[in-house]
Amino acid sequence: MLDVLASLVSGGAIKSVDFIEDERKGRSLLKWPLAVIAGLAFGYVLSFSPASSMFLAILAAQVFMGKVDRVAHGAAVTLAVLTAFLYGLGPLDLQLLVAFFILSALDELPLAGVLAPLAEYRLWLKGGTLCVGLILGAWSYFVLLMAFDMAYLSVSYYLGEKKMPKKG
């Protein structure tokens, strides 16, 4: 159950750091403690969650797709990785790790036309975790992703982004 809380904290803290970096041009020292909180919470999920494969894939895809583009983002990622090294990675399923990496990377692609909602609402990974739940009965991936996303979107709304946050 602590992994659900860590997912919530991580999603909210990451969105807060994103908002400070992107909307406030990094002009707040609050981004540093928030980056530490995000990194520790994400690292906790990497180490102690049954969905560690998914969170490792998300982290790798964010780095691969160039989304870690600010120092505070890098600090959060570095702290998450260090935490996972310190406590060890949770259970990894290589097939799911690869699938979730691909889906996470697809979520970052700019799509237009009929496929635009897939990118705007980041539905690739959500759909993938839903399928894993339905097919394999492994609902922890879906539950933890929804917890992360609920916090991310709630903070986005609270900070003034009245619609789904745009990528960028």
C-alpha positions as CSV (number, residue, x, y, z in Angstrom):
1,M,0.0,0.0,0.0
2,L,2.9,2.3,0.5
3,D,3.8,2.0,-3.1
4,V,0.4,3.6,-4.0
5,L,1.2,6.5,-1.7
6,A,4.7,6.8,-3.2
7,S,3.2,6.9,-6.7
8,L,0.8,9.7,-5.6
9,V,3.6,11.7,-4.0
10,S,5.9,11.1,-7.0
11,G,3.3,12.2,-9.6
12,G,2.4,15.3,-7.6
13,A,6.0,16.3,-6.9
14,I,7.1,15.7,-10.5
15,K,4.3,17.8,-11.9
16,S,5.2,20.6,-9.4
17,V,8.8,20.5,-10.6
18,D,7.7,20.5,-14.2
19,F,5.4,23.5,-13.6
20,I,8.2,25.5,-11.9
21,E,10.7,24.7,-14.6
22,D,8.4,25.2,-17.6
23,E,5.9,27.9,-16.5
24,R,8.0,29.8,-13.9
25,K,11.2,29.5,-15.9
26,G,12.8,27.7,-12.9
27,R,12.4,30.8,-10.7
28,S,11.7,29.1,-7.4
29,L,13.9,27.4,-5.0
30,L,11.0,25.1,-4.1
31,K,11.8,23.0,-7.1
32,W,14.8,21.5,-5.3
33,P,13.0,20.0,-2.3
34,L,10.2,18.9,-4.6
35,A,12.8,17.2,-6.9
36,V,14.2,15.4,-3.8
37,I,10.7,14.3,-2.8
38,A,9.9,13.2,-6.4
39,G,13.2,11.3,-6.6
40,L,12.8,9.5,-3.3
41,A,9.2,8.6,-3.9
42,F,10.0,7.3,-7.4
43,G,13.0,5.5,-6.1
44,Y,10.8,3.8,-3.4
45,V,8.5,2.5,-6.2
46,L,11.5,1.3,-8.2
47,S,12.7,-0.6,-5.2
48,F,9.6,-1.9,-3.4
49,S,6.8,-2.1,-5.8
50,P,5.5,-5.1,-7.8
51,A,5.3,-2.6,-10.7
52,S,9.0,-1.7,-10.6
53,S,9.3,-2.9,-14.2
54,M,6.8,-0.3,-15.4
55,F,8.4,2.5,-13.4
56,L,11.9,1.7,-14.6
57,A,10.5,1.7,-18.2
58,I,8.9,5.1,-17.7
59,L,12.1,6.5,-16.3
60,A,14.2,5.1,-19.1
61,A,11.7,6.3,-21.8
62,Q,11.7,9.8,-20.3
63,V,15.5,9.9,-20.5
64,F,15.5,8.3,-24.0
65,M,12.9,10.7,-25.4
66,G,14.8,13.8,-24.0
67,K,12.2,14.8,-21.4
68,V,14.8,15.1,-18.7
69,D,15.8,18.6,-20.0
70,R,16.3,20.6,-16.8
71,V,18.7,20.3,-13.9
72,A,15.9,19.7,-11.4
73,H,14.5,16.9,-13.5
74,G,17.9,15.4,-13.7
75,A,18.3,15.7,-9.9
76,A,15.0,13.8,-9.4
77,V,16.0,11.1,-11.8
78,T,19.5,10.8,-10.3
79,L,18.0,10.5,-6.8
80,A,15.5,7.9,-8.0
81,V,18.2,5.8,-9.5
82,L,20.5,6.2,-6.5
83,T,17.7,5.1,-4.2
84,A,17.0,2.1,-6.4
85,F,20.7,1.2,-6.3
86,L,20.8,1.6,-2.5
87,Y,17.8,-0.6,-1.9
88,G,17.8,-2.7,-5.0
89,L,15.3,-2.9,-7.8
90,G,12.0,-4.6,-7.2
91,P,10.9,-7.6,-9.2
92,L,11.6,-7.1,-12.9
93,D,9.8,-8.8,-15.8
94,L,12.0,-8.2,-18.9
95,Q,9.1,-8.6,-21.4
96,L,6.9,-6.1,-19.6
97,L,9.9,-3.8,-19.1
98,V,10.4,-3.7,-22.9
99,A,6.7,-3.3,-23.6
100,F,6.2,-0.5,-21.1
101,F,9.3,1.2,-22.4
102,I,7.9,1.2,-25.9
103,L,4.5,2.4,-24.7
104,S,6.0,5.1,-22.6
105,A,8.1,6.3,-25.5
106,L,5.0,6.3,-27.7
107,D,3.2,8.5,-25.2
108,E,5.9,11.2,-25.8
109,L,5.6,11.3,-29.6
110,P,3.8,14.3,-31.0
111,L,0.9,12.9,-32.9
112,A,-1.6,14.7,-35.1
113,G,-5.1,14.1,-36.5
114,V,-7.0,11.1,-35.4
115,L,-4.1,9.9,-33.2
116,A,-3.7,13.2,-31.4
117,P,-5.8,12.1,-28.3
118,L,-3.4,9.1,-27.8
119,A,-0.5,11.6,-27.3
120,E,-2.5,14.3,-25.5
121,Y,-3.9,12.0,-22.9
122,R,-1.0,9.6,-22.9
123,L,-3.1,6.6,-23.6
124,W,-0.5,4.2,-24.8
125,L,0.8,3.2,-21.4
126,K,-2.6,3.4,-19.7
127,G,-4.0,1.1,-22.3
128,G,-1.0,-1.2,-22.0
129,T,-1.4,-1.5,-18.2
130,L,-5.1,-2.1,-18.6
131,C,-4.4,-4.9,-21.0
132,V,-1.9,-6.4,-18.6
133,G,-4.5,-6.3,-15.9
134,L,-7.2,-7.9,-18.0
135,I,-4.9,-10.6,-19.6
136,L,-2.5,-11.4,-16.7
137,G,-4.5,-10.3,-13.7
138,A,-1.6,-8.1,-12.7
139,W,-3.5,-5.0,-11.7
140,S,-0.8,-3.3,-9.7
141,Y,0.6,-1.8,-12.9
142,F,-2.7,-0.1,-13.7
143,V,-3.5,0.9,-10.2
144,L,0.0,2.5,-9.6
145,L,0.0,4.3,-12.9
146,M,-3.5,5.7,-12.2
147,A,-2.3,6.8,-8.7
148,F,0.7,8.6,-10.3
149,D,-1.4,10.1,-13.0
150,M,-4.2,11.3,-10.7
151,A,-1.7,13.2,-8.6
152,Y,0.0,14.6,-11.7
153,L,-3.2,15.8,-13.2
154,S,-4.6,17.1,-9.9
155,V,-1.5,19.2,-9.3
156,S,-1.7,20.4,-12.9
157,Y,-5.2,21.5,-12.4
158,Y,-4.5,23.1,-9.0
159,L,-1.6,25.1,-10.5
160,G,-3.8,26.5,-13.1
161,E,-3.5,24.2,-16.1
162,K,-7.3,23.7,-16.6
163,K,-6.9,21.1,-19.2
164,M,-4.5,18.1,-19.8
165,P,-1.0,19.4,-19.6
166,K,0.7,19.8,-23.0
167,K,4.0,18.1,-23.6
168,G,7.0,20.2,-24.1
